[in-house]
């Protein structure tokens, strides 16, 4: 399955990229699976995408829960929560 990934704010800065097209293994079915798979890319990835860190995820520009199923061609965005004031 191919996914278009987008990273925003501190994730974009920490990873040094804003978007990427990836081909994921068949074991990646949900957004939580994707996050876990990405964390295996190395220390920086593991640190920035750590499950203890509060992050938001959107699939095809709609806020998504961690267990939403992914489909080929989906756009998945990760970003920190936004605060206003």
SVG drawing of the C-alpha trace seen along z (x, -y; Angstrom):
<svg xmlns="http://www.w3.org/2000/svg" viewBox="-12 -35 31 43">
<polyline fill="none" stroke="black" stroke-width="0.4" points="0.0,0.0 1.3,-3.5 0.6,-6.4 1.4,-10.1 2.8,-11.3 2.8,-14.9 4.6,-16.2 3.9,-19.6 5.4,-22.0 8.0,-20.4 7.7,-17.1 8.7,-18.7 11.5,-20.5 12.8,-17.5 12.6,-15.1 13.8,-17.5 11.0,-16.8 7.5,-17.9 6.1,-15.1 7.0,-11.7 5.5,-9.0 6.0,-5.5 5.2,-2.0 4.2,-0.2 4.2,3.5 1.0,5.4 1.2,5.4 0.4,1.6 -3.4,1.5 -4.2,-1.4 -2.8,-4.8 -1.4,-3.3 0.4,-0.6 1.8,-3.3 3.1,-5.3 4.8,-2.2 6.3,-1.3 7.7,-4.8 9.2,-4.8 11.4,-1.8 13.2,-4.1 15.6,-5.3 16.1,-7.2 14.9,-10.6 11.7,-9.0 11.1,-7.0 11.6,-10.1 9.3,-12.4 6.5,-9.8 6.7,-8.2 3.2,-7.0 3.6,-8.9 3.9,-12.2 0.6,-13.9 0.2,-14.0 -2.7,-14.4 -3.3,-12.5 -5.4,-13.3 -6.3,-10.9 -7.4,-12.6 -7.6,-15.9 -10.0,-14.6 -8.9,-14.2 -8.5,-10.5 -8.4,-8.2 -5.4,-5.9 -7.3,-2.8 -8.7,-4.1 -8.0,-1.7 -5.8,-3.0 -6.3,-2.5 -3.9,-2.6 -3.4,-6.2 -4.4,-7.8 -2.8,-11.0 -1.8,-10.8 -0.7,-13.9 1.0,-14.0 1.1,-17.2 1.3,-18.3 -1.9,-19.6 -2.5,-23.3 -3.2,-25.7 -4.7,-29.1 -4.7,-32.1"/>
</svg>
